[in-house]
Amino acid sequence: MPKIIKQLAFFLSLTIFTNFVFPSEVNIYTSRHYDSDIELYKIFTNSTGIKVNIVSGKSKALIERIRSEGKNSPADIFITVDAGNLWKVQDYQLFTKIESKKVNQIVPKNLRGENNKWIALAKRARVIFFNKDKYDFEDLKNLNYEDLSSSKWRNKIAIRSSNNLYNQSLVASLIAKYGENYTENWAKGLVSNFSRKPQGNDRAQIIAVANKEADLAIANSYYLGLMLSGKKGDKQLSAGKKVSILFPSQNKYGAHINISGAGILKSSQNYDNAIKFLEFMLSEKAQRHLVNNTFEYPINRNVKPNEIMMQFGINFKEDSSVVSEFGKFNSAAIKLMDRVGWQ
């Protein structure tokens, strides 16, 4: 056998052995808790041969774990909800830059971290819910977040507690737009309009409106999608049918948009695989899977929202503010909410 053929055979066998002993992989820390995400990761593995290893947990615990592991962390990617969490990881200088033309083409600049250190994978709208038996859309079509501090809504608004990051990001976004003084006055009015002491998750606020325990609720839109899908049982399906969504659009900004997102960690030993994973998550196939199982809104402009969500409107005005500011003003938002007695 000629020498060159022997060398080629040797390198081929070495490659096969290396891939067998050291399979291609990507290690993900995620605070998302959807079974459908696991199904999506399997699709990625089947299409690329890259094994996905998952560590699940709450955002705060995973962030502290990444910090304590430092450069020895096995994690390649951190996936979480709310831009504030991603901003915090970047502030700890734990992310590295995402170098991908595909990613840059798909993800709008306002939905990325500074210097492309993290990106959005799906959008979440925090909107106003109302009972269809009590109000027509025409009654409320001009209603904005800013109006919710009016005495007109005294004892009529349901919303969860101030320790909820979604609410903190909503308040942080108002601070970024209008400043602390305006936002504090707004928050005082909002708190005086609570129909009850903040309690429960976002679905609990929607159910309160369905049961006429409140006229309005502030919650993330995808929760209603989950309820109307029947995935949360007949009781929540029945409640979901009684309410509708209002996307604030008459102000300068539009409906508040937050995200689910991800970043690649400095500790990553599988950077190229991590890039492939993020590009896959933004592909039309993966984005359709996301919107049809979690009822979030897509990042990829070639993908439509789930049909359940489309019935409430598809071309609503989105706030195009830079979502990284939610983290930047998070501390100010928490202090402000405490000052106004938002429990």
C-alpha positions in Angstrom: 0.0 0.0 0.0 1.5 3.4 -1.0 2.7 5.5 1.9 0.2 8.3 1.2 -2.8 5.9 1.4 -1.5 4.5 4.7 -1.3 8.0 6.1 -4.8 8.8 5.0 -6.1 5.6 6.4 -4.4 6.4 9.7 -5.9 9.9 10.0 -9.3 8.6 9.0 -9.3 5.9 11.7 -8.0 8.5 14.2 -10.8 10.9 13.4 -13.4 8.1 13.8 -11.9 7.1 17.1 -11.8 10.7 18.4 -15.4 11.3 17.4 -16.4 8.1 19.1 -14.6 8.7 22.3 -15.1 12.5 22.4 -18.5 13.1 20.8 -19.3 16.6 19.6 -21.4 18.4 22.2 -22.7 21.6 23.6 -23.4 22.2 27.3 -26.4 24.4 28.2 -27.5 25.9 31.5 -31.1 26.9 31.2 -33.8 28.4 33.4 -36.5 27.6 30.9 -38.8 24.8 32.0 -40.6 23.7 28.9 -40.7 20.1 27.8 -41.0 21.4 24.2 -37.5 22.9 24.5 -36.1 19.4 25.2 -37.8 18.2 22.0 -36.2 21.1 20.1 -32.7 20.2 21.4 -33.3 16.6 20.2 -34.1 17.9 16.7 -30.9 19.9 16.8 -28.9 16.8 17.7 -30.5 14.7 15.0 -29.8 17.3 12.4 -26.2 18.1 13.4 -24.9 15.2 15.4 -24.0 17.6 18.3 -25.1 16.2 21.6 -26.9 18.7 23.9 -26.2 18.4 27.6 -28.7 20.2 29.9 -28.5 21.6 33.4 -31.8 23.2 34.5 -32.5 25.5 37.4 -33.8 28.9 38.4 -32.0 31.9 36.9 -30.5 33.2 40.1 -29.1 29.8 41.1 -27.6 29.2 37.7 -26.0 32.6 37.5 -24.4 32.1 40.9 -23.3 28.6 39.8 -21.6 30.1 36.7 -19.9 32.7 38.7 -18.6 30.2 41.3 -17.4 27.8 38.5 -15.6 30.7 36.8 -13.3 29.7 33.9 -13.7 26.0 34.9 -17.5 26.1 34.2 -18.5 23.3 31.7 -21.3 25.5 30.4 -21.2 26.8 26.8 -24.5 28.6 26.7 -26.8 30.2 29.3 -30.5 30.4 28.4 -32.9 32.4 30.5 -36.0 34.6 30.4 -36.0 38.4 30.8 -33.3 40.7 29.4 -32.5 41.8 33.0 -31.0 38.3 33.7 -28.9 38.4 30.6 -27.7 41.9 31.4 -26.6 40.8 34.8 -24.5 37.9 33.4 -22.8 40.3 31.0 -22.2 42.8 33.8 -20.4 40.0 35.6 -18.3 39.7 32.4 -19.1 36.1 31.9 -20.3 36.2 28.3 -18.1 36.3 25.1 -19.1 37.9 21.8 -21.4 36.0 19.5 -19.7 36.1 16.1 -22.3 35.1 13.5 -23.6 36.9 10.5 -26.8 34.7 10.6 -27.5 35.8 14.1 -26.9 39.5 13.3 -29.2 39.3 10.3 -32.1 37.8 12.2 -31.9 39.4 15.7 -32.7 43.2 15.7 -30.0 45.3 17.4 -32.3 46.4 20.2 -32.8 42.7 21.2 -29.1 42.0 21.6 -26.7 42.8 24.5 -24.0 45.3 24.1 -21.2 44.1 21.8 -23.4 41.1 20.8 -22.7 39.4 24.1 -26.3 37.9 24.2 -29.3 37.7 22.0 -33.1 37.2 22.0 -34.5 33.8 21.0 -38.2 34.7 21.4 -40.2 37.8 22.3 -42.6 38.3 25.2 -45.2 41.0 25.3 -46.3 42.3 28.7 -49.8 43.6 28.0 -53.2 44.5 29.4 -56.0 41.9 29.9 -59.7 42.7 30.2 -63.0 40.8 30.6 -64.9 40.6 27.3 -68.3 40.6 29.1 -67.5 43.9 30.8 -65.6 45.9 28.1 -65.6 46.1 24.4 -62.2 46.6 22.7 -63.5 50.0 21.5 -63.8 51.1 25.2 -60.2 50.5 25.9 -58.4 50.9 22.5 -56.6 54.0 23.6 -55.5 52.7 27.0 -51.7 52.7 27.7 -49.5 51.7 30.6 -49.3 55.3 31.6 -53.1 55.5 32.0 -53.1 52.8 34.6 -52.2 55.2 37.4 -55.4 57.2 36.8 -58.0 57.2 39.7 -60.5 55.9 37.1 -59.0 52.4 37.8 -59.1 52.6 41.6 -59.3 49.1 43.0 -59.6 47.6 39.5 -56.1 46.3 38.5 -54.5 42.9 39.2 -50.8 42.4 38.9 -48.2 40.2 40.6 -45.7 41.3 43.2 -42.7 43.6 42.9 -40.2 40.8 43.3 -41.3 39.5 39.9 -38.6 40.3 37.3 -41.1 40.9 34.5 -42.6 43.7 36.6 -39.2 45.0 37.5 -38.3 45.2 33.8 -41.6 47.0 32.9 -40.8 49.6 35.6 -37.1 49.8 34.5 -38.3 50.5 30.9 -40.4 53.4 32.1 -37.5 54.8 34.1 -35.4 54.6 30.9 -38.0 56.4 28.9 -39.4 59.0 31.4 -37.0 59.2 34.3 -37.4 58.2 38.0 -39.7 61.1 39.1 -42.3 60.4 36.5 -42.2 56.7 37.0 -42.4 56.9 40.8 -45.5 59.0 40.5 -47.0 56.6 38.0 -46.2 53.6 40.3 -47.9 55.3 43.3 -51.0 55.7 41.3 -50.8 52.1 40.0 -50.4 50.7 43.5 -53.4 52.7 44.7 -55.4 51.0 41.9 -54.6 47.4 42.9 -57.8 45.4 43.3 -56.0 43.1 45.8 -52.7 42.5 47.4 -50.3 41.1 44.7 -50.4 37.3 44.6 -49.8 34.4 42.3 -48.3 34.1 38.9 -49.4 35.8 35.6 -52.1 33.3 35.0 -53.6 34.1 38.4 -53.9 37.8 37.3 -55.7 36.7 34.1 -58.0 34.4 36.1 -58.8 37.3 38.4 -60.1 39.3 35.4 -62.0 36.3 34.1 -63.7 35.9 37.5 -64.4 39.7 37.7 -62.2 40.1 40.8 -60.4 42.8 38.8 -61.3 44.8 35.6 -57.8 44.8 34.2 -54.6 42.7 34.6 -51.0 43.2 33.5 -49.4 39.9 32.4 -47.3 38.3 29.6 -49.4 37.5 26.5 -48.2 33.9 26.1 -49.8 32.9 29.4 -53.2 33.3 27.7 -52.0 31.2 24.8 -51.1 28.4 27.2 -54.5 28.7 28.8 -56.4 28.7 25.5 -54.4 25.8 24.2 -56.0 23.5 26.9 -52.5 22.6 28.2 -53.4 23.9 31.6 -56.7 22.1 32.0 -60.4 22.9 31.4 -60.7 25.4 34.2 -58.0 27.6 32.8 -59.3 27.1 29.3 -62.7 28.3 30.4 -61.2 31.4 32.1 -59.1 32.2 29.1 -62.1 32.3 26.9 -63.6 35.1 29.0 -60.7 37.6 28.5 -58.9 39.4 25.7 -55.7 41.3 25.2 -55.1 45.0 24.7 -51.7 45.9 23.2 -50.9 49.5 24.3 -50.2 51.4 21.2 -51.4 54.9 21.5 -48.3 56.2 23.3 -45.0 56.9 21.7 -43.5 53.5 22.3 -46.1 50.7 22.0 -46.4 47.3 23.8 -43.6 46.5 26.2 -41.4 43.7 24.8 -39.2 41.5 26.8 -37.4 38.3 25.7 -36.2 34.8 26.2 -32.5 34.8 25.3 -29.1 33.3 25.4 -25.4 34.0 25.5 -22.2 32.1 25.1 -20.0 31.9 28.1 -16.3 32.8 28.2 -15.7 29.4 29.7 -17.1 27.7 26.6 -14.9 24.8 25.2 -17.4 24.3 22.4 -17.7 27.8 20.9 -18.3 26.7 17.3 -21.0 24.2 18.4 -22.6 26.9 20.5 -22.8 29.2 17.5 -24.4 26.4 15.5 -26.9 25.9 18.3 -27.9 29.6 18.4 -28.2 29.8 14.7 -30.5 26.7 14.8 -32.6 28.3 17.5 -33.2 31.2 15.2 -34.0 29.1 12.1 -37.5 29.0 10.8 -38.0 25.4 11.9 -36.9 26.1 15.5 -38.9 29.3 15.7 -42.1 27.7 14.5 -41.6 25.0 17.2 -41.1 27.7 19.8 -44.2 29.8 19.0 -46.4 26.7 18.6 -45.5 25.3 22.0 -44.7 28.3 24.2 -46.9 30.9 22.5 -44.1 33.5 22.6 -43.5 35.7 19.6 -40.9 34.8 17.0 -37.6 36.6 16.4 -37.3 35.3 12.8 -39.4 37.6 10.6 -40.3 34.7 8.3 -42.2 33.0 11.0 -45.7 34.0 12.1 -47.0 33.8 15.7 -49.2 30.8 16.8 -52.8 31.0 15.5 -54.1 31.4 19.0 -52.1 34.5 19.5 -52.8 35.9 16.0 -56.5 36.3 16.9 -55.5 39.1 19.3 -53.6 40.9 16.6 -50.4 40.3 14.6 -49.2 43.8 13.6 -49.4 45.5 17.0 -47.0 48.3 17.7 -43.9 46.9 19.5 -41.8 49.0 21.9 -38.4 49.0 20.1 -36.5 50.2 23.2 -33.1 48.6 23.8 -33.9 45.7 26.2 -30.5 45.8 27.8 -31.7 48.9 29.7 -34.0 46.7 31.7 -31.0 45.3 33.5 -29.2 48.7 33.7 -32.2 50.2 35.5 -33.2 47.1 37.5 -31.8 48.3 40.8 -33.5 51.7 40.5 -36.7 50.0 39.6 -36.6 47.7 42.7 -35.9 50.6 45.0 -38.7 52.7 43.5 -41.2 49.9 43.8 -40.3 49.5 47.4 -40.7 53.2 48.1 -44.3 53.3 46.7 -45.4 50.3 48.7 -45.6 47.8 45.8 -45.5 44.5 47.8 
